[in-house]
Amino acid sequence: MIVRLTYLNFLPGKNEEAKKIYNDEIVHIVKQQKGNLDCRMLEPLDPKDEYISMTVWDNQEDADLYNNSGTYKHLVDRVKAYYAKPPVLKVYTGEHVMEHA
């Protein structure tokens, strides 16, 4: 299992607009990608902290295909107008603890 975390800082007052695009558009596209197991936005309890877009993949090959296809960049750019600073991507591996949907 591969977990991709994109850390996002939005401009003041733009969180709701960015979340709407994420939930209405981005989640649907990501969940259609080969090997995707989950896609969700983690919202900080402390408003000064970053939002985190989390995607979970069945394997490294599928995560790489998603990244290399340009889909990830396109989706990150979809909310670019709301960024206070550029997003940061971190990738992790873990044991399979989820079942396929």
Helices and strands as residue ranges (DSSP letters): E 2-10, H 15-21, I 22-26, H 27-31, E 36-42, E 51-57, H 60-68, H 71-78, G 80-82, E 83-93
